[in-house]
């Protein structure tokens, strides 16, 4: 029997794949607690992505809930070519040669999809294969070959990823395929577009410019998985719209022992700059096939919430797993139980200005939260045109139920990633009297409001253009 999702503040991002790509399956995941669906363009063809997007929108209509779509660009992933022997065992101390071209002539020759790999590798560079399970070090280099020695043994397969920690590569931030997928995402109305292997703020600006040039207001998500990104972390977080702690490649590019500390550092930077942050990769990985997570995985999800993440992401667990709905239900349960421990924690009353929002709006939102706590309000309603005001409320991290309303469907979908914000469709935002009637009717029908309950509204009266300069306290009649 399916479990009805608990209402949590932390959001769930679920990757769509063969295991859950029908509207009916996606509707089940929404009912189980999924807020954002990720389409991974590293897999599948354009026709697959178009069908997935159509299924997500159909599921949203079936459940009558706003649901966001995240298009994940693959980025310049360097991969092995075809191996001479499939698979190939790399014994400790064995030597392998990277050669040019795409046809190895022996079991100890390796090729790559990156033409400049041999040119840009240097002696003593590390080469990590098979998600970091196999490690080599560059011993010597000639014009057409690079000699490497295995320092950590294992098995490699064709087309697996190559990570080069510390190597300075000239590979562009977006491949031609990424550029094409970004243009498609813009025209298809994607809500979020994430860029893999970000190295500098310029990478983010290039993607944003491309999206805007194609008529998209999608939020750009910087995936932090390179040492260069950590070196420029503050600058990247400040320029992007949201961040993903992409622990898969990050845990290969840096010492895996440093990954937990780096996760906390990235989340802290996102709070400093008021940016939503997603923690991703292997959160409930064993549930790809098992019906229960390991204790360590459950603790990992809980610790990400304690760290202050806005969302947690499921990858293979939902895309190709045996029971996607069960995984979403489990993550929802862990989030709900964990958040009960945070309810008595003081909210963030700091008054940080947010890029793109008028300081008056920021002040009114923070003031509204304080008033709501003083009067024990049962609900805070944020009317927002772009969603940024709802983001300010989200970053305060209080547990007063908060509803986001807008006359823009794209804004409502973006709110699906904001911690603690419940997007509510159909509200008559332009008429304050009708808005209050709508909220009271909805609140009564869902059991959230009763006669005498207090509601705090944050809206604007157009005296200052594009500004939320009005707070109203209303009592349910």
Residue, then its C-alpha position, 0 to 999 in steps of 0.5 A: x500500500x502506498x504511503x501519502x507523502x508527509x508535508x516537508x520543507x526540503x524538496x525532492x528532485x527525482x531523475x526520470x528514466x525508463x523506470x518512471x517515464x509514463x505520466x501515471x508513474x510520474x504522478x505517483x512520484x508527485x503524490x509520494x513527494x517529488x517536487x522537481x523532475x530531472x531530465x539527464x541529457x547525457x542519456x537518450x535522444x531528443x525524442x526521448x527528452x521531448x516525450x519525458x517532458x510531455x509526460x511530466x506536464x501531463x503528470x502535473x495536470x493529473x495531480x493538479x500540482x505545479x512541478x518543475x523540470x530540470x534539464x541537466x546538460x552533460x557538459x564536457x565529460x571526457x570518456x574512454x573510447x572502445x577498449x581492445x578487451x571488454x572489460x579490461x582488468x587493470x592490475x597494480x603496477x601495470x602500464x597503459x598507454x593513451x594513444x591518438x585515434x579511436x582504435x587501440x591495437x592492444x589491451x594496454x592501449x587506451x583511447x579517449x573522446x577528447x582529442x587534446x588529452x595527450x597534448x594536455x596531460x603532463x608527467x605526474x598527473x593523476x588519471x581516474x577511471x571507472x568513477x575513481x575506482x581505478x587510478x593511474x599516474x602519468x609516467x612519461x609523455x611522447x608526441x603521440x602517446x602518454x604512458x601511465x602506471x596503475x596505482x589503484x587496481x580495478x576493472x574498466x569498460x568502454x566509454x566510462x568517464x575519465x577524471x583528471x584531478x588538477x589537470x588544466x584542460x582547454x575543453x569548453x564548458x559546453x559541447x556542441x551537444x550541450x549548446x543544442x540541448x540548452x536551446x531546446x530547453x529554452x524553447x521547451x520552457x524548462x524551469x531549471x538548466x544545470x551545467x556540469x563541470x563548471x570551472x568559472x563564473x564565465x561558464x554560468x554567464x555563457x549559459x544564461x546568455x544563451x538561454x535569454x537569447x532564446x527567450x527563456x527565463x530558466x534558472x541556471x544551476x551550477x554543478x560543483x564537481x571540479x577543483x577549479x569551481x571550489x577555487x572560485x566558489x564564492x564568485x560562482x555562487x554569486x553569479x548563478x541562480x542555484x547550485x548542485x553539490x554533484x558529489x559523483x565526479x566531485x568525489x573523484x576530482x578531490x580526495x574523497x575524504x574531503x567530500x563531506x567538508x566540501x559539501x558543508x562549505x558549498x551549502x554555507x556559501x549558498x546560504x551566504x548568497x541566498x541561493x537554493x542548493x541541491x545535494x546529489x548523488x548516491x543519497x539512497x543508492x542501495x535502493x536502486x534494487x533494495x527495498x530499504x536504504x542502508x543506515x548510512x544512506x538514511x543518515x546521509x540524507x538527514x545530515x544534508x538537511x541538518x547542513x541546510x540543503x534546499x533539496x536532495x536528488x535521486x538519480x539511478x534510484x528513480x531513473x532505472x531502479x526497481x521501485x521508484x515510488x518506494x524510494x521517493x516515499x523513503x526520502x520523504x519519510x527521512x526528511x519529515x522525521x529529520x525536520x521535526x528536530x529543526x522546528x525549535x531551531x531559531x530561524x535566520x533573522x539576518x537581513x541579507x540583500x538578494x541580487x535582483x530584489x528591491x531592499x524594501x521587499x527583503x525588509x518586508x519579507x523579514x518583517x512579515x516572518x517576525x510578525x507571523x511568529x509573534x501572533x502565531x500565524x497559521x500561514x504566510x502567503x507570498x504573492x510573487x511575480x518572479x519568485x525571488x520574494x518567495x526565495x527570500x522567505x525560503x532562506x529564513x528557514x522558519x517552520x510557519x507554513x508558507x504558500x507562494x502564489x503567482x499569476x505566472x505558471x513558470x514562477x510557481x514551478x520555480x518555487x518547487x525548488x525553494x525550501x519551505x515554499x508551497x506553490x499554489x496554482x489558481x490564486x487571483x493574485x491581482x485582486x487582494x480581496x479575492x486572493x484572501x477569499x481564495x486562500x481561506x477557502x483553500x485553507x478550510x478545505x485542506x484543514x489548514x485554517x479554521x475560524x479565528x486563525x491569523x494569516x500574513x500576506x506579503x504583496x505590493x500596492x504598486x506605489x514602488x514598481x516591482x516591489x513587495x512593500x505591503x504586509x497585511x494581517x488577516x483573520x479567517x472569518 
